[in-house]
């Protein structure tokens, strides 16, 4: 069996940032990426996805996000190109097509079981993100609904929905972006539990991220104090608020049930709907950690303190939402968390 020092599970932004942080300390990580491409989930997001933060705030450590216009909002494919270039420049061993199926404790270290083999590691960083585990909440009537149901993870473009009746569930950034795009060619409702909350994209001529960075909110260690992370408002330059005001899409309170292809609305109306798009977010995708007793709670959420597993020394996480701060699971913030985790893991191994 092969023996390594650091196994980094996941080759997206979190895994790449972690590898960079370990390399800076003279350590040699091995990045294990399940897909055939070191860009994480980005290639699989919907075609029109546009970041809500300017290019200047979307860099991983050691390599600025490219382009002359630092205030533009990059598209999905720009991020894929950037992460691919970052991986190519990184002096780390990145093994693609290498899916980890289980991690087990072995003495003072770990054994990672792969599809087709095993390896041992002194420390493990779980940086596999959330895209592989779309959250599908138990909405009223969803199981009885006979129309098409898909998660935003499966949505690519509005073309297949042209002229159809579509309901998009939730009031987050992706939900509003997808609903507004669909409404250009389809009859779309944004179904939410409450009103859509907006935040201005620009304040006093500056993007909102300028202010969160300048005030320190972006990096404030708030994660440890949040039993449940707050819902973030939709960042808007005015276009989405205007679209909702014009009824393209319209907004309604969440449906109360379903009968076959018809949804039941709170006002008693029954309406035939072709498709429901669940823009209901994701959960940490960490099934391979199940053999490590005490690492995950009953919902599969990791037990950690600022990225370090509380029950298993030598195990850490990078890229969790609100792992430490508002920006923990973003391009602009994951490097800070990765550096902190790498420093503490290196100290842990030095004591052994």
C-alpha positions in Angstrom: 0.0 0.0 0.0 1.2 3.5 -0.9 2.1 5.8 2.0 1.8 9.6 1.8 1.8 12.5 4.2 -1.2 14.6 3.2 -4.3 13.4 1.3 -6.4 16.3 0.0 -9.8 14.9 -1.1 -11.2 17.1 -3.9 -9.5 19.0 -6.7 -11.7 22.1 -6.9 -11.0 25.5 -5.4 -10.8 24.2 -1.9 -8.5 21.3 -2.6 -6.2 23.5 -4.8 -6.0 26.2 -2.2 -5.2 23.6 0.5 -2.5 22.1 -1.7 -1.0 25.6 -2.2 -1.0 26.2 1.6 0.7 22.9 2.3 3.3 23.4 -0.4 4.2 26.8 1.1 5.2 25.0 4.2 7.4 22.6 2.4 4.9 19.7 2.6 3.9 17.4 -0.2 0.2 16.9 -0.6 -1.5 14.5 -3.0 -4.8 15.8 -4.3 -7.4 13.1 -5.1 -10.0 14.3 -7.6 -12.9 12.0 -8.5 -13.6 13.6 -11.9 -11.2 13.9 -14.9 -10.7 17.6 -14.4 -9.2 19.7 -11.6 -11.8 22.4 -11.5 -14.3 21.0 -9.0 -18.0 21.5 -9.6 -17.6 24.6 -11.8 -17.9 22.9 -15.2 -21.2 21.4 -14.1 -23.1 24.6 -13.1 -25.7 26.1 -15.5 -24.4 27.7 -18.6 -25.2 31.3 -17.8 -23.9 31.4 -14.2 -22.3 34.7 -13.4 -20.5 35.5 -10.2 -21.9 38.1 -7.9 -18.4 39.2 -6.9 -16.0 41.1 -9.2 -12.9 39.5 -10.7 -10.6 41.3 -8.3 -12.2 39.3 -5.4 -12.1 35.9 -7.0 -8.4 34.9 -6.8 -6.9 31.9 -5.0 -3.5 32.5 -3.2 -0.6 33.1 -5.6 -2.5 33.7 -8.8 -4.7 36.7 -9.5 -7.9 36.2 -11.5 -7.0 37.2 -15.1 -8.3 40.0 -17.2 -7.8 43.7 -17.6 -11.3 44.6 -16.2 -10.9 43.8 -12.5 -14.5 45.0 -11.8 -16.3 42.7 -14.2 -18.4 39.8 -13.0 -16.8 36.6 -14.4 -18.8 33.8 -16.0 -18.7 30.1 -15.2 -16.3 29.2 -18.0 -13.9 31.9 -16.9 -13.7 30.3 -13.5 -13.1 26.9 -15.1 -10.3 28.2 -17.2 -8.8 30.0 -14.2 -8.9 26.9 -11.9 -7.5 24.7 -14.7 -4.6 27.1 -15.1 -4.1 27.3 -11.4 -3.9 23.5 -11.1 -1.4 23.3 -14.0 0.9 25.9 -12.3 0.6 24.2 -8.9 3.6 22.0 -8.0 1.5 19.3 -6.5 0.6 15.8 -7.5 -3.1 15.9 -8.6 -4.6 12.5 -9.4 -7.8 12.8 -11.4 -10.3 10.0 -11.8 -9.4 9.0 -8.3 -12.6 8.7 -6.2 -12.3 8.1 -2.4 -15.0 5.7 -1.2 -14.0 5.5 2.5 -11.5 6.9 5.0 -10.7 4.8 8.1 -8.5 5.4 11.1 -5.4 3.3 11.1 -3.1 3.7 14.1 -2.1 7.4 14.2 -3.0 8.0 10.6 -5.7 7.1 8.0 -6.4 4.6 5.2 -8.2 6.0 2.2 -10.0 3.4 0.1 -10.2 4.3 -3.5 -12.0 2.8 -6.5 -9.4 0.2 -7.3 -6.9 0.6 -4.5 -5.9 2.0 -1.1 -3.3 4.4 0.3 -2.3 5.5 3.8 -1.9 9.1 4.9 -0.7 10.8 8.1 -3.4 13.5 7.7 -6.5 14.1 5.5 -8.2 17.2 4.3 -11.8 16.8 3.1 -12.3 19.5 0.4 -14.9 17.8 -1.8 -17.4 20.6 -1.6 -21.2 20.2 -1.8 -22.2 19.9 -5.5 -22.4 16.1 -5.3 -25.2 16.3 -2.7 -28.0 18.6 -3.8 -30.5 19.4 -1.1 -34.0 18.2 -2.0 -36.3 19.3 0.9 -39.5 17.5 1.7 -41.8 20.1 0.1 -45.6 19.7 0.4 -46.9 17.5 -2.4 -43.6 17.1 -4.1 -43.8 13.3 -4.1 -47.3 13.4 -5.6 -46.4 15.8 -8.3 -46.2 14.0 -11.7 -44.5 16.7 -13.7 -40.7 17.1 -14.1 -38.7 17.8 -11.0 -35.1 18.7 -11.2 -32.5 20.4 -8.9 -30.5 23.4 -10.0 -27.5 21.1 -10.2 -29.2 19.5 -13.2 -30.3 22.7 -14.9 -28.2 23.9 -17.8 -30.1 26.4 -20.0 -33.7 27.6 -20.6 -33.9 26.0 -24.0 -35.7 22.8 -22.9 -38.3 24.9 -21.0 -39.4 27.3 -23.8 -43.1 27.9 -23.7 -43.6 25.7 -20.6 -45.0 26.4 -17.1 -42.1 26.3 -14.6 -41.9 26.9 -10.9 -38.5 27.7 -9.3 -38.3 27.1 -5.6 -36.3 29.3 -3.2 -35.2 33.0 -3.0 -31.5 32.8 -3.2 -29.1 34.2 -5.8 -29.1 31.1 -8.0 -32.9 30.8 -7.7 -33.5 34.3 -8.8 -30.9 34.2 -11.6 -32.4 31.0 -13.0 -36.0 32.1 -12.7 -35.2 35.4 -14.4 -33.5 33.6 -17.3 -36.3 31.1 -17.7 -38.9 33.9 -17.7 -37.5 35.2 -21.0 -39.0 32.2 -22.8 -41.3 30.5 -20.3 -44.1 31.3 -17.8 -42.2 31.2 -14.5 -43.1 31.6 -10.8 -40.6 32.0 -8.0 -42.1 30.0 -5.1 -40.7 31.1 -1.7 -41.6 30.9 2.0 -41.3 34.6 2.3 -40.6 37.8 0.4 -37.4 37.9 -1.7 -34.7 40.0 0.2 -32.4 42.1 -1.9 -29.1 43.7 -1.2 -27.7 46.4 -3.5 -24.8 45.1 -5.6 -23.2 48.6 -5.5 -23.1 51.1 -2.7 -21.6 54.6 -3.2 -20.2 53.5 -6.5 -18.4 50.4 -5.1 -19.4 46.8 -5.3 -20.7 45.4 -2.0 -17.7 43.1 -1.7 -15.4 46.2 -1.4 -17.3 47.2 1.7 -17.4 43.7 3.3 -13.6 43.5 2.8 -12.9 47.1 3.9 -15.0 46.7 7.1 -13.6 43.3 7.9 -17.0 41.5 7.7 -15.7 39.3 5.0 -13.0 37.7 7.2 -14.6 38.0 10.7 -14.5 34.6 12.5 -18.3 34.2 12.8 -18.7 30.6 11.9 -18.1 29.3 15.5 -21.1 31.3 16.8 -23.6 30.3 14.2 -25.7 27.2 15.0 -27.6 27.9 11.7 -26.0 30.1 9.0 -28.3 33.0 8.0 -29.9 33.2 4.6 -28.1 35.6 2.4 -30.0 38.2 0.4 -30.0 38.3 -3.4 -27.3 40.7 -4.7 -28.9 42.9 -7.3 -27.9 45.8 -9.5 -31.6 46.5 -10.1 -32.4 44.0 -12.9 -33.8 41.2 -10.7 -36.0 43.5 -8.6 -37.3 45.0 -11.8 -38.0 41.6 -13.3 -40.0 40.5 -10.3 -41.9 43.8 -10.3 -42.8 43.2 -13.9 -44.0 39.6 -13.1 -41.2 38.0 -15.1 -41.0 35.9 -13.0 -43.9 36.4 -10.6 -43.5 35.5 -7.0 -45.9 33.4 -4.9 -46.0 31.8 -1.5 -44.8 28.2 -1.6 -47.4 25.7 -3.0 -49.3 23.7 -0.4 -49.6 20.4 -2.2 -50.0 18.7 -5.6 -52.4 16.4 -7.4 -50.8 14.8 -10.4 -49.5 17.5 -12.7 -51.3 20.3 -10.7 -49.9 22.3 -7.9 -52.1 23.6 -5.1 -51.5 27.3 -4.2 -52.3 28.9 -0.8 -55.2 30.8 -2.4 -56.9 27.5 -3.3 -56.0 27.7 -7.0 -55.0 24.5 -8.8 -52.6 24.9 -11.7 -51.0 22.5 -14.1 -47.2 22.9 -14.1 -44.7 21.3 -16.4 -41.6 21.5 -14.3 -40.3 22.4 -10.8 -36.7 23.6 -10.4 -35.4 23.2 -6.9 -32.8 25.9 -6.3 -32.6 24.7 -2.7 -28.9 24.6 -2.2 -26.5 21.8 -1.3 -25.1 20.0 1.7 -21.5 18.8 2.5 -20.7 15.8 0.3 -18.7 13.6 2.7 -20.1 10.1 2.6 -16.5 8.7 2.6 -16.1 9.9 6.2 -18.9 7.8 7.6 -16.5 5.1 9.0 -14.8 7.8 11.2 -17.1 7.7 14.2 -18.2 11.1 15.5 -17.0 13.0 12.5 -20.4 13.7 11.0 -23.8 14.4 12.7 -27.0 12.6 11.8 -27.5 14.9 8.8 -24.0 14.3 7.4 -22.7 17.7 8.5 -19.1 17.7 9.8 -18.4 18.3 13.4 -15.5 20.8 13.4 -14.0 23.9 14.9 -12.8 26.4 12.3 -12.1 23.5 9.9 -10.5 21.0 12.3 -12.4 17.9 13.1 -13.4 17.9 16.8 -13.4 14.1 17.2 -10.6 12.9 14.9 -7.1 14.5 15.2 -5.4 14.8 11.8 -8.6 15.3 9.9 -9.6 18.7 8.6 -12.1 20.4 6.3 -11.8 23.3 3.8 -14.6 24.9 1.8 -17.5 24.5 4.2 -20.1 27.2 4.2 -19.4 29.5 7.1 -16.5 27.3 8.1 -15.0 30.4 9.7 -16.3 33.4 8.0 -18.8 34.8 5.4 -16.4 34.0 2.6 -15.2 30.6 3.7 -16.7 28.7 0.7 -15.9 31.2 -1.9 -13.0 31.8 -4.3 -12.0 34.9 -2.4 -12.1 33.4 1.1 -11.1 29.7 0.8 -7.4 30.5 0.7 -7.5 32.0 4.2 -9.2 29.0 5.7 -6.8 26.6 3.8 -3.8 28.4 5.2 -5.1 28.2 8.7 -5.9 24.5 8.4 -2.5 23.7 6.8 -0.7 25.5 9.6 -2.5 23.6 12.3 -2.2 20.3 10.6 1.5 20.8 10.1 1.8 21.6 13.8 -0.2 18.5 14.7 2.1 16.2 12.8 5.2 17.9 14.2 4.1 17.0 17.7 3.8 13.3 16.9 
